[in-house]
Amino acid sequence: MKGNLVWKLLRQHISIPQLAGFFFANLVGMSIVLLGYQFYRDVVPLLTEEDGLLKTDFVVVSKKVGTFDGRSLAFSPSEQAELAEQGFVKTIGAFTAAEFKVDASMRIDGRQIFNSELPIESVPDDFIDVPKDDWTFEEGREVPIILPRSYIAMYNFGFAHNRALPKVSEGVVSMIAFDLLLHGNGRQAQYKGRVIGFSSRLNAILVPESFMTMANRQFAPDAEPAPTRLIVQTGDLAEDNITQFLEERGYDAEDDKLNSEKATFLLRLIISIVMVVGLIISLLSLYILMLSIYLLVQKNAEKLQNLLLIGYRPSQVARPYQLLTIALNAVVLVLSLVVVAVVRGYYMRIVDSLFPTVRSSSIWPAIGLGLLLFVVVTAVNLQVIKKKIKFL
């Protein structure tokens, strides 16, 4: 009964335009903050993700291709030794290419999707960060293979979509059957491959070094392969030295890591600016709400004072205003999460098409941040209202 009297006083002077202004401004601000945070959690890991198959902090070095300079693209032993002596180099290894013909065919879920001649390469096993048993070749066993992620993206876009074939992700590598037919030296042999994962940092079909050594010995015994690419593990603080040395020698670094870091920094900066704008909008909307409640209390000040004089506790008088604030904040939170879910569903379809092999995250980060903001903002609102009523 007491609560009903306060509600009747409250309804007499409620300003719908003021509350609507708070509601929509807070909805916009909260949606921007939560969407920016969720977008950050969804997209930034895609740019910073490591392969999980290759050791970090390495660059792939090759020679810059000149039009008519006549320079060999292969690295001589002296050039390799010079590079290995540089202070920024921890370890160095050479790519070993197949000196014979390789016909590869890939089957997914029992259906052949392509059959073509493909190059295969190997790098020293020390650069491969997988269990040794998974990256070992023995005669009569399957050949472990690491594929570039671009191959899977090409399959998902070029074959699966148009031919109603199943899409492939890193979680279903067991669906992929890879056959290798090796030709050379008047011989040929067929090997079954086993895809153990995908790499986004190397544009090469990798096989174990032991398999490549055996195959080159059998199918191209007279070839004397010279590496045209080197893989270099570097120190942590050597980027400037690396750049200067490579420029002086006319070498090129096939390293997307630095570009990814720059893109990640810019994306973080943009998202931070957007989230700050959202927070400013939310703070302005909270100011509108507090102003509206202050005006309600001021218009009813005399009547509320009389209620306090006849025995109402300040908490009883403040409760309707507090419940109104909680209800408005709760509705804003729910609608903001709906907006995030709808917009996220749209951009995640684009992300999934660009990064088909990467697992997507959940919407729980935005829900968690939204609940945190709801609790903090509501607690501040309730405290301010209680203090205002107390000092009538």
N, C-alpha and C positions, 0 to 999 in steps of 0.2 A: 504494500500500500504506500509506504514511504517512497519507494523507488518510483512508483507511478506519478507522484506529485512532482518529483524532480523532472521526470520525462516530459510531463505536460508543460513545465516551464521551459524546458529545452526546446521543444517543438515550436513554441511560439515565435522564436527569433532565429531559427535556423536559416542561414543564407545558402540556398541551393547553388547559386552561381559560384560562391566562394568555395564550397566543398567540391563542386564539380571541377573548378580550376585546380584545386589541390590533387584531386583524384587523377585527372588526365596528365598533369605535369609529373606527378610521382610515377605514374604508369610508364610514361616515356623515359624518365630518368632511370627507373629500376630496370626496364627492358634493355636500355643501352648498356648499363653496367653488367648485367647478367649475360647478355649476348656477347659483349666484348670478352668477358672472362671465359665463357664457354668456347668461343671461337679460338681464343688463344690456346686453350687446353686441347682442342681438336686438331689445330693446324700446325702449331709450332713443333710438336714432336715429330711431324712428318719431315720437317726440314732438318732437324737435328738428329734424327734416328741413325744409329750405327747399324752396320750390316749384321753384326753378331757372328759373322763368318770370317772377317778379316781383322787383323790387328789395327788399332787406331794409329794416328800420327804418322801417316806415310803419304808420300806423293809418288806419282808415276812420272818418270822423266823420259822425254823423247827429244829428238832433234827437230828444230823448226825446218819445215819443208821450204826450200827455195826453188824458184822457177827454173833457173839455168845455172845454179852455182856448182852443180856437179858433185856436191859433197855427199859422201856415203851416209845413209841414215842409220847404219849400224854403229854400235859403240865398240871401239877397239879395246883391247885389254888395258892399254895405257890410259885411255879416257875413263874406263871404269875405276882404275886404281886412283886416278886423280880425284874423282868424285868421292871415293871411299875415304880419302884422306882429309876431307873437309870436316871442320869441327862440328858442324850441325848434323852430320851423318852418324847415326848409331849403327845401323846395318844396311847392307845393300844387296840386292838380288837381281837377277836377270829374268825377263820373260823368255821362255823357250817355246818357240812356235813349231808346229808340225811341219816337217819337210816332205810330207807325202799328202796324198789326196784323202779327204775324209768326207764321206757321204753320211749325213745324219738324218734320221727320221724320228719324229716325235708322235707318240700316241697318247691320247688322254681318254680315259674311260673306255679303252678298247678301240677308239676311232682314230685313224691316222689324220693328223692335221697338216703336216708338211713333210716333204722329203727333199732335201737339198744338200748341196755341198757347203760345208761350214768350216771355218777355221777353229782350231782348238789350240789352247796354250796352257802353259803351266808356270807357276812361280815356286820358289823354294817353300817347302812345307812350313818353315818357321813363320811365314807371313799369314798362314791360314790358322784362324783361331777356332778350330773345331776339335773334338776328341780325336785322338790319333787313330783309333779303330775305325772312325767314320771316313778318314781321309787316307786310307791305305789300299793299295791295289795289289792283289795277288792273282796269279794266273788261275783262271777258272771262276773267278768271282766277278761281280758287277763292278763297273768303273764309276767311282764317285764323281759327280759333276756339280759345279756351281754355275748357274746361269745368270746372265744380266737380267735385272728386273725389266728392262725395256723389252725383252723377248716376251715376257708374260703379258705385259701391257699390250704389245702388238697382237698377241693371240686373243686376249679378251676383247679388244676392239675389232680386229680384222676378221677373226674366225668365229669366235663364240657367239657374238651378237647377231651375226647374219646367218649362222648355220644352226642355231638353237643348240649349241654345244654348252656343256657346263663351264662356268667360269672358274678360274684357278686362283687360289690364294696360297699364301705360305703355309697355311694349315692343312692343305690337301696335296702336298707334293707327292704323296704316295700314288696319286692318280696318274702321274706322268711316267710314261715308259719311253726311254731314250735308247735308240739303237745306233751304233757307230759301225760303219763299213770302211775299213782302211785298205787303201790301194797303194802299191809302190814296190819297186825292186822285183817286179814280176810276180808279186804275191798279193794276196788279199785275205783279210780276216774280219770276222764280225764279232763285236763285243756288245753286251748289254750294259747300258748306263743306268745309274741310279742318282736322280737329282736330290741333293741334300739341302739345297737352299738357293737363295737369290742374292745377288750383289748389286747395289746401286752405284758403287764407286768404281767398278771396273767394267769396261765394255769388252768383255772377253768371256768365252766359254772355257772355264778352267777345269783341268783334270790334274790328278796327282803327278808330281814330278817323276815318281818311279814309273808310272805308266808311260809318260812322254819319252823318258829315256829309253825304255824298252822298245817302244814303237818306232822311234827314230832309228834305233840300231837295227831293227828288223826290216823296215820298209824304206829307209833312206840311209844306208850304211856309208855311202860315199859323201854325203852332205856334210858341210862344215858350217853349221848355223852360227850366225853372229847376232846377238840380241839388238833389236831396234828400240826396245823399251826397257827401262830399269825401274825397279820398285825400291824406294828409299825410305827407311824409317828414320824420322828426324827427331831432334830434341824439341823441347817445349817452347823455347824462346828464340827460334832461329829463322823466323819468317823473312826478316829483312836480309839476312845473310844469304838465304836460299835465293831470293829474288835477284839480288845483285850478281851472285855467281852464275845463275842460269842465264841472265841477260848477257853477261860478258862472254859466255861460251856458246851462245846461240841455241840454248836448250829451251825446251818448253815443258811446263808442269801441267799434267792432266789431273788437276786436283779440284774437285767441286766443293771440298770442305770449306775453304775460305769464302767461296761465293755463298754457300749455305749460311755461314755465320753472318755475313753481311745482310742477306735477306732476312734472317731471323732477327737481327738487331733492328732493321727498319720496320719489320712487322710488329715487334714489341713496342717500338716507339709510337707507331700509329695507333695500336690498340690502347696503349696507355693514354694517349691524348683523347681518344674516343671515350674511354672509361672516366677520365677526369671531367669531360663535358657532361657525361651522364650523372656523375656525382653532383656537379654544380646544379643541374636541373633538379635532382632529387632534393638537395638542400633548399633550393628556392621553393619547391613544392611544400616542404615541411614548414618553411616560414609562413606560407599561405595558410596551412592548416592551423598552426599555432595562433596566427593572427585571427583566424575565424573563431577559434575557441575562446580566445581572449575577448573578442567582441561579444560572443554569446554570454560569457560570464559577466562582462561589464553591463550588458543590457539587463541581465537578471540579478545584478549585484544586490539590490535592496531585498528582493524576495529570497535570494539565497542566504543573505544574512539573517533574515527572519527565521528561516528553516534551522539555521545553526543555533539561534537563540532559543527555539522551542525544543531543542534536544537532539537534532540530527547531528551525527558525527561528520567531520569533514570528509572521511572516506566514503560515506553514503552519498554526500552531495557530489563528490567528484566522480563517483562510479559511472553514471550515464555518459559523461564526457569521455571517460577512459574507454568505456565499451565502444563508443562511437569511433574513437581513434583506432582501437584494435581491429574493429570490423573493416574500416577503410583500408588499413595497412594489409590486412589479410587478403582482401579482395584484390588489391594491387599486386601482392605477391603471386597469387594464383594466376591472374591474367598475364603477368610478366613472364611466368614460366610457360604459359601456353604460347605466348609470342615467341619465346626462345625455342620451344619445341618445333613450332611451325617453320621458323626461319632456318633452324638447324637442319631440319629434314630436307629443305631445299638445297642448302650449300653442301650437305654431306653427300648428296647424290653426285654433285660435281667432284667432290674430293674422292669419292669411291671410284669414279671413272678415271681420275688422274692417277690415283694410287691404289690400283685394284688389289695389290698384294698386302696391304697394310690393314691391320685391324683398327676399327674405329673405337673411340672412347665412348663413355656413357654420358648422360645428361646430369649425373649426380653432382659433378662439380658446381654447376649452376644452381642446383637445388640447395646444396650445402651453403653456398654464398648467400643465396636469397634468404634462407632461414636465419643465417647469422645477422644479415642486415635488418630483417624483420624484428628479431629479438632486441638488437641494440637500439634501433630507432623507436620501437614501441616502448622500451624501458625509459628512454629519454622523455618521450611524450608523456607517459604516465606520471613521471616524477615532476615534470613542469606543471602539469594540470593540478596535481596534488598540492604543490607549493602555492599555486595561484589561488586555489580555494581556501587554503589555510590562512592566507593573509588578506582575506576579504575584510 
